[in-house]
């Protein structure tokens, strides 16, 4: 097992964690909002940055509206 796997997420895993589209992920990468590295043709994203973004943009729990 490579040590980079502990610190980096694939595009698919990063998208799922942040609940965003492929296009949004690319825009964040291009804007410098997430640290990334490229291995071959794959982009890998810093697990720490993904976790911070996911926590900051987590939806509040939904509750039933009672009248």
Secondary structure, DSSP 8 states (H G I E B T S, - for coil): --THHHHEEEHHHHHHHHT--HHHHHHHHHHTSS-EEEETTEEEEEHHHHHHHHHHT----------
